[in-house]
């Protein structure tokens, strides 16, 4: 079932009413049943697989503190989690080629065609994080299996995150006894905003970005340059849209999911940027890979930090997919972060001579452009295509009309795109105000939440306009980018 569909919207609204009509004792069971049904809509085999996966991780988590061989049991848990991820997601890249070398007809990649491992990259990190927390003594094992099952399968976050932490998600399940009107209102606001970001903005931008990567050879450097500048906005509004919807759905049930975005395009360097975008994933790798690795190698001193950064970000890139292009994506981030670390003092001395306004502007532009270049490796189907993209950039010309990029197969017109782009600008301006003019933003928030009739009327006008735009653009559906992970 598609997240952005009328069926799903009806399901989400209906289940909120049912959830609060139920006895609080049965609410978690209801959410688990709902989540299992959602997963089964993709594949019954996937549901069976998830149930088995959850049982294994649950019992390993229970046994670790009580076992005399804690480390061995923990390693078995980590091995099982990583091996199933490699087999179901990376076998075509890392396993099948080996069997091909020895002239074998074994193809592990066929398993993924049978099970359809939707969301595997997300729930695997959640399972690993849970086991690490228990092994390190950061939290106690969850004794109620039904709670742990919801942690793994909760349908709002199952497809594309956010990647939850067990010590953040599980304690909340003990506080679902009361109805909080504000949670429901805030939840539906999140959902509405997420649908605007996805349906109205991201889907329009996809008509420029996606066709180019499917046939790069027919486009000149001018169009490719435009795509490079647009694709950060595309992936942001697409993924942020999903996150807002997921967090909104969860909030209506009284569950707060981890944030994933915090005005990333107003970061002045790459290091800060990755603290503001895909935060749940970046912080997961920081806490469970970088910190652990740099601590173990602390005798190496500065070399430990450099090595840990490279390993962390290469794994970060590989997490996104099996291919050299994803490895390069991670490598670029590692190079940039290490560069910023070792040139921090020199950069400070240089930029301190520049007025603050221009310092911020230059930093933000450079960071944005770097991310745009990096995304060529993200969107390209393979490394060869990435190289072709940069090769074609040499021919900076606009011989192919921009209108052809805007009106792909007559699926959207310039009027529709202009409206979407206008809303995009408004949202970015609001982010800028919240980042650089906090006092003004607080005043806007006070006016927005005001109970005065004129302010309430304005809110409802904006809500109805947003709903109209969602329905108007709803006929054109594209899958969320991160659905493939």
N, C-alpha and C positions, 0 to 999 in steps of 0.2 A: 504493500500500500504506500502510495506516494505521500510524503509529508505535506506537500503543497497540492492539495486536492480537496474537492468539496466533501468527499466521503470522509477524509481524515478530519476536516474541520467539524463536521457533524459528530463524528466519533468523540473528538476532544471535548466539545461542548456538552454532549450528553453525559459523558463519563464523569465530568465534574459534579453534575447534579447527583448522579448515582453515588459517587464517592462520599458526599456529605450526608446523604440519606442513610447510608449504611452505618451499622454499629461500628464504632472505632476499632473494635477488636478484629473486624473483618476487612478493614481498609487496605492493609498491606497485601492480604491474599487477593483482593480485588485487583490491585495494581499489578501483582505478579501474573495473574490470569490474563489481564489485558495485555501485558508485555509479551507473554508467551504467544498469545494469539497474533499479535503484531509481527513477531518473528516468524511464526508459522505461515503468515501470508506471503513470505518470501520463499520459504522452503521448510517442509516438515522435517526433513533430515537435518537442516540447520538447527531447528529447535531441539531435536534429540541430542545433537552434538553439544549445544550450549548447556543443556541439562547435565550431561555427563561431565563436561568441563567444569561446571559449577560445583558438582558433587566432589570431584577430585580435589579442587582447590580448597573447598570448605573443610574437608577432612584433613588435608595436609596442614591447613592453618590451625585446626583444633589440636593436632598431634604435636606440632613443633615445640610448644612450651613444655609439654609433658614427656617428651622423648629424651632418652639418654644420648641419642645421636641427632641432636638438633641440626647441626650443620649439614649432615648427610641428607636428612629429610628435606631441609631447605633447598639443597642443591638439586635433589630429585624434582622438587616442585618447579624450580627455575628451568631445569632441563625440559620438563614436560611442556611448560608454557612456551618456551622458545622453539622447541622442535615442532610443535603443532603449527606455530606461526610460519616457520620456514617451509614446512611441507605444503601448507595450504596457500601460502602467498608467494613464496620465492622459489618454488621448485623448478619453474620454467627457466629461471636465471641461474640457480645455484646447484640444482640436483640433476635435472634431465640432461644437461650437456655432458655431465660425467658419464652417465649410462650410454649416451650416444658415442662417446669416445671408445667405449669397449664393445661397440656394436650390439647393444642391448635394446630391446623394444619396450623397456619399462619406462612409463611416463607418470611420474608422481603428480604432475600438473593436472591430470584427469580427475584427481580427487576433488580439486576445487570446483570442477564443473559439476560434480555430483552433489557436494555439500553446499555450494554457493556461500562461501565464508564472508557474508556481509558483516561489516563492523568488527572484523577480527583484530585489526590493528589497535582498535580502541579498547575492547574488552580484555585483550591480552595484557596491555599495560596496567589496567585496573587490577587484574589478577596478580600480576607480578608485584605491583606496589603494595597490595594487601599482604602478601607473603613476606616482603622485605620489612614492612612495618612490624609484623609479629616477630620476625627473627631478631630485629634490632631492639625489640622491647618498647617500641613507640606506641603500640596499642595492644589490647587484648583480643583474642580471637572472638569472632561473632558466634555465639552459641545457637542462635535461632537460624536455621537453614533458610527459612522463608525470607528473612531479612537480607541474608547474603545473596540469595538468588535475585532479589530485586536490585541489589547493588550492581550485579552483573548485567541484568536484562532490562532494566527500566527503559521503556520504549522511547521516552523523550530524548534520551542521550545515546541510544544504542547505535544508531547509524553513523553519526559523525561527532560524537562527544557533546559537551566537554568531557575530557578524561577526568573522572572523579577520583578523589582520594577516599579510601574507606573510612578514615578517621574524621572525615568531613561529612560524608553522606550517611553512614550508618547511625550515628547518634540522633540524627534528625527524625528517624523512623519511630523514635519513642515519643515524639511530640506532635503526632498527627491526630490528636484527640479532639481538638477544638476547631471551630470554623472561624476563620479570620477574613472578614469582608475585604480588607485592604489587600491581602494576598491575591485574592481572585481578581480584583480590579487591576492591580499591578501586573499580574500574569497576562491578562488579556491585552494590556497595553504593550507588553513585550511582544506578544504574538502578532499584534497589528503592525508594529514597527518592523518586525522581522519579515513579514509578508511583503511590506512595501519595499524593503531592501532587496528581497529576492525577486518577487514578481515584477515590480516596476523598474528597478534599476539594474540588477545583475542580469536578468534575462535579456535586456536590451543590449547591454555591453557584450554579452556572449555572442551576439550576432556579428560583432566586429572581430572578436578574438578567435573564436573556434574555427570559422571557415579558413582563416589564414593558416593555422597550424595543420589543417588537413591537406593543404596544397600550397606550400610556401613558394614553390618554384614559379608560380604565376604572378607573384606580387613583387613590386619594386621596393627599394629601400625606404621610400617615403612612407608607404603604408605600414611597413614593418616597424618603422620608428614610432608611428602613431600607436600601433598595437602595444609596443613596449611601454609606452607611457600610460596606456589605458588599462593594461592587464593587472596592475596592482589594485586598481579600483574595482575591477571585476571580481577578483578573488576575495577581496575584502568584503564587499557587499553581499556576495554569494554566501560565504562562510559565516560572516557576522549575522546575516539574515537567518541562517539555520540555527545558530547559537541563540539568538533572541527568541526564536520560536520554541526551541527546546527548554530554555530557561523559563519562558512564559508558561508553557504547559506544566512544568514542574512546580512553578510558584502557585498555580491555581490549586494544587494539592497540598500546599504548605511546605514544599521542598525547595531549598535554595541550591541551585547548581553553581559550580565554580564559574567565574567570569572567564571569557576567552579573549576579549578585546578591550583596550583602553586607549583610544585615540592614537593609534600607531603612527599615522602619517605626520604627527607633530613631535616625533622623536628627532633629536638632533644628532644621533649617531646610531650605528647598527646595534651596539650593545644594548642601548635603551630600547631600541625598536623591538628586539626579541623579548623584552619584558612586557611588551604591550600588545603583541599579536600572537595568536594561537598560544595564549599564556598557559593553559592547562598542560599542553604538550611540552612547551619550552621549560616550564618549571619542573615537570616530571623528569626530564632528562637532566636538568640541573641538579635536582635533589638525589636522584637514584643512580646517575652515571657520573656526572662531573665531580660532584663533591666526594663520592665514594672513591673514585679513581685517583683524584688528586691527593686525597688523604693517604691512601695506600702507598702512593709513590712520593710522599712528602720529602724523602731523603734526596730526591732529585732536585729539590728546591724549585727554581723558576722553570726548569725543563719539565717538571711534573705538571705545572699549570698549562704549558704549551701543549704537551702531549695529550692531557686530559681534554683540552678544548677541541683538538683535532678529532680525537676518538668520539667525543660526545656529538659533535656536529656531523661527522660522517655517518654515525648511526642514526642521527636525526634525519639526514637525507634518505638513507636506506629505508627508514620506517615508512616513507612516503611511497616507495615502490621499488620493484626489482629492475635496475637499469643503471648504466654508468652515468646517465644524465642526473639521476637523483643523488648519486655519490658526489658529483661535481657541485650540485646545489648545496649540499652540506659543507663541502670543502671550501667553497667561496665564503660562507658565513664564518667558518673557522679562521680563514685568512684575515677577514675584515676585523673580527673581534680581537685576534692577537695583535694585529696592526694598531688598533685603537689603544690597546693596553700598553704597548711599548712606546707609543708616540704621544701618550697623554700629556706629559709635561711640555713637550715641544709644541704640541697643538694648542695647549693652554697659553703658552707665551705668545704664540703667533696671533691667535684669535682674541686675546685680551686687548689688542691694539685696535680691534674693529668694534664699532658700536654694537650694542646688544641686539638691536633689531636685525641688523645684517648678519650677525653671527648666527642667530637662530634660523634665519631664512636660508643661509648657505648650508648649514648643517642639515636642515630638513630636506632641502632639494637634493643634496648629495645622497642622503640616506634613501630617499624615494627612488632616485635614479638607479642606485645600486640594487635595490630590491627589484625594480623593473627589469634590469639586466639578468638578475638571478632567476627570475620567473621564466625566462626563455627555456631554461633547463627543466623547469617544473611542467610547463605546458607541452613541450616537445615530446612526441611519442617515443623517441629514442635519441641517443647522443649524436648520431649522424645528422638528424634533423636540426638539432641545436646548432651544430657547426654550419649547416647550410643557411640557417637563419642569419647568423652573423656575417657569413660570406655575402649574402644578398644585400645586407645593409650598406655595402660599399657603393651600391648604385642608388644614391639618394635622389629619387625623382618621384614626382607625383603623377606619372603618366596614367595610372589607374585612378579614375575619379573616386574621391572619398565616398560619394553617394553609392558606389557599388559595394563598398564595405558596409555601408549603413543599411542598404536594402538588399540583403542576401535572400535570394529566392522570393522576393516580394513579401517577406514575412513581417517586415516592420517598415514604417515610413518615417520620414524625417520629423514629422510633427510628433509622433509618439516618442521618438528618441529624444527630441528637444524637451518634452515634459519630464521624462525620466532624468535627463541630465540636469535640468533645473532643480529637481528635488534632491539629486545628488549634491549639488552645490550648497543647497540650504542645509542639509545634514552636516556637511563638512564645515560650514560656517558656524553652526551650533557647537561642533566639536572644538573649533578654534576658540570660540568665546569661553567655553568651559575650561580650556587649557590656559589661555593667556589673559582672560578677563574674568576671573572667578567672581568678583563682586557683582558684575553685571549678570553673570549666569545665575547667581543665587537669587537676584531680584526677579529674573525671568521664571525661575522655579517657584518662587513665592506667588507670582501672578498666576502661573499655570495651576497651582494647587488651591488657589483662592476659591471660596464658596460664593463670591459675588456673582450675581446673575449674568453679567456681561462676560465674565471670565469663564463661567460654566458653558455659556452659549458658544463662545469661541472654541472651547475644547470639543464640544459636540460637532461643530462645523468641521473642524480638522479631522475628527474621527470619521465623519461621513464622507469627506473628500478622500481620505485614505482608503476607506472601504470601497468606494466607487472605483478608484484607481486600481485596486487589487483585482476587482472583478473585471474591469476593462482590459487589463493586461493579462488576466488569468488564462485566456485562451492559448497563450504561447507558453508551454512548459519545457523547461530544461532541467536535467537532474543536477543536484548539488555537486559541486566539483569534488568535495571530499567524500562523496558517496563511494568512490572507487577504492578508498582506503579502508 
